[in-house]
């Protein structure tokens, strides 16, 4: 299982919240950061999770695939987060 999903399940994050989080990641990444902080994951583990996501963004695609969500939305979100030149 994807390490992001594994961590979320480890802290008993419901399937509904997991889907909501990944939909937020694809629609509005900043909103997703607020949602992540409200999931009840201890700060140390939360920082580790965020670092994992930042250093290996392909994990988001894997998780989206596992959840059956639309990956094209993830690409749109990445474009929104990219620094503007």
C-alpha positions as a Markdown table, in Angstrom:
| # | Residue | x | y | z |
|---|---|---|---|---|
| 1 | Unk | 0.0 | 0.0 | 0.0 |
| 2 | Unk | 1.1 | 3.6 | -0.7 |
| 3 | Unk | 3.0 | 5.1 | 2.3 |
| 4 | Unk | 0.7 | 8.1 | 2.4 |
| 5 | Unk | -2.4 | 5.9 | 2.6 |
| 6 | Unk | -0.7 | 3.7 | 5.1 |
| 7 | Unk | 0.0 | 6.6 | 7.4 |
| 8 | Unk | -3.5 | 7.9 | 7.1 |
| 9 | Unk | -4.9 | 4.4 | 7.9 |
| 10 | Unk | -2.5 | 4.0 | 10.8 |
| 11 | Unk | -4.2 | 7.1 | 12.4 |
| 12 | Unk | -7.7 | 5.8 | 11.6 |
| 13 | Unk | -8.5 | 8.4 | 9.1 |
| 14 | Unk | -11.7 | 7.4 | 7.5 |
| 15 | Unk | -12.0 | 6.5 | 3.8 |
| 16 | Unk | -14.3 | 9.5 | 3.4 |
| 17 | Unk | -11.6 | 11.9 | 4.9 |
| 18 | Unk | -8.9 | 10.3 | 2.8 |
| 19 | Unk | -10.9 | 10.9 | -0.4 |
| 20 | Unk | -11.7 | 14.4 | 0.7 |
| 21 | Unk | -8.0 | 15.1 | 1.3 |
| 22 | Unk | -6.9 | 13.8 | -2.1 |
| 23 | Unk | -9.7 | 15.7 | -3.8 |
| 24 | Unk | -8.5 | 18.8 | -2.0 |
| 25 | Unk | -5.0 | 18.0 | -3.1 |
| 26 | Unk | -6.1 | 18.0 | -6.7 |
| 27 | Unk | -8.5 | 21.0 | -6.5 |
| 28 | Unk | -6.8 | 23.3 | -4.0 |
| 29 | Unk | -3.5 | 22.2 | -2.5 |
| 30 | Unk | -3.4 | 24.9 | 0.1 |
| 31 | Unk | -6.8 | 23.8 | 1.4 |
| 32 | Unk | -5.4 | 20.3 | 1.6 |
| 33 | Unk | -2.6 | 21.4 | 3.9 |
| 34 | Unk | -5.3 | 22.7 | 6.3 |
| 35 | Unk | -7.2 | 19.4 | 6.1 |
| 36 | Unk | -4.0 | 17.4 | 6.8 |
| 37 | Unk | -3.5 | 19.3 | 10.0 |
| 38 | Unk | -7.0 | 18.6 | 11.2 |
| 39 | Unk | -6.7 | 14.8 | 10.8 |
| 40 | Unk | -5.3 | 14.2 | 14.3 |
| 41 | Unk | -1.9 | 12.9 | 13.2 |
| 42 | Unk | 0.8 | 13.8 | 15.7 |
| 43 | Unk | 3.0 | 16.7 | 14.6 |
| 44 | Unk | 6.2 | 14.6 | 14.3 |
| 45 | Unk | 4.5 | 12.0 | 12.0 |
| 46 | Unk | 2.7 | 14.8 | 10.1 |
| 47 | Unk | 6.0 | 16.5 | 9.3 |
| 48 | Unk | 7.4 | 13.2 | 8.2 |
| 49 | Unk | 4.4 | 12.6 | 5.9 |
| 50 | Unk | 4.7 | 16.0 | 4.4 |
| 51 | Unk | 8.4 | 15.5 | 3.7 |
| 52 | Unk | 7.7 | 12.2 | 2.1 |
| 53 | Unk | 5.1 | 13.8 | -0.2 |
| 54 | Unk | 7.4 | 16.7 | -1.0 |
| 55 | Unk | 10.4 | 14.5 | -1.8 |
| 56 | Unk | 8.5 | 11.9 | -3.8 |
| 57 | Unk | 5.5 | 13.5 | -5.4 |
| 58 | Unk | 4.9 | 10.4 | -7.5 |
| 59 | Unk | 3.4 | 8.9 | -4.3 |
| 60 | Unk | 0.4 | 11.3 | -4.8 |
| 61 | Unk | -0.2 | 9.8 | -8.2 |
| 62 | Unk | 0.0 | 6.3 | -6.8 |
| 63 | Unk | -2.4 | 7.1 | -4.0 |
| 64 | Unk | -4.8 | 8.8 | -6.5 |
| 65 | Unk | -4.7 | 5.7 | -8.6 |
| 66 | Unk | -5.4 | 3.4 | -5.6 |
| 67 | Unk | -8.3 | 5.6 | -4.7 |
| 68 | Unk | -9.6 | 5.7 | -8.3 |
| 69 | Unk | -9.5 | 9.5 | -8.6 |
| 70 | Unk | -8.7 | 11.5 | -11.7 |
| 71 | Unk | -5.0 | 12.1 | -12.0 |
| 72 | Unk | -5.4 | 14.9 | -14.5 |
| 73 | Unk | -6.6 | 17.0 | -11.6 |
| 74 | Unk | -3.4 | 16.3 | -9.8 |
| 75 | Unk | -1.4 | 17.7 | -12.8 |
| 76 | Unk | -3.6 | 20.8 | -12.7 |
| 77 | Unk | -2.9 | 21.3 | -9.0 |
| 78 | Unk | 0.9 | 20.9 | -9.6 |
| 79 | Unk | 0.7 | 23.6 | -12.2 |
| 80 | Unk | -1.1 | 25.9 | -9.7 |
| 81 | Unk | 1.6 | 25.3 | -7.1 |
| 82 | Unk | 4.5 | 25.8 | -9.4 |
| 83 | Unk | 6.3 | 29.2 | -9.0 |
| 84 | Unk | 5.4 | 31.7 | -11.6 |
| 85 | Unk | 8.3 | 33.1 | -13.6 |
